[in-house]
Amino acid sequence: QVQVVESGGGLVQPGGSLRLSCVTSGNTFNIGTMGWYRQAPGKQRELVASISSGGSRNYRDSVKGRFTISRDNAKNTVYLEMNSLKPEDTAVYYCNIRRVFTSGSGYWGQGTQVTVSS
């Protein structure tokens, strides 16, 4: 099927920036929407941003104007640029990949930790 690997997380101070990367491999034909989710301790997983095969972007309200999602189809990669980071952004960030014309939860990576703290 599809393998998904995230990278780029780390520890940053409030106001800092990080760039997350998610590389897919395996059977990458007909990849549709690609997205980033996050899960903080004791909380449910939530959508951060997504980008469709046509390039339409969607962000949760709390990250609009601070985060930017992009994709490079030739490299089978999706990115998340995070600026002006806040302590409430602290979470494990997961990459999700879906196939076009197919319903379901898609494919998930193992996650990368983002910690925003002084």
Secondary structure, 3 states (H helix, E strand, C coil): CEEEEEECCEEECCCCCEEEEEEEEECCCCEEEEEEEEECCCCCCEEEEEECCCCCEEECHHHCCCEEEEEEHHHCEEEEEECCCCHHHCEEEEEEEEECCCCCCCEECCCEEEEECC
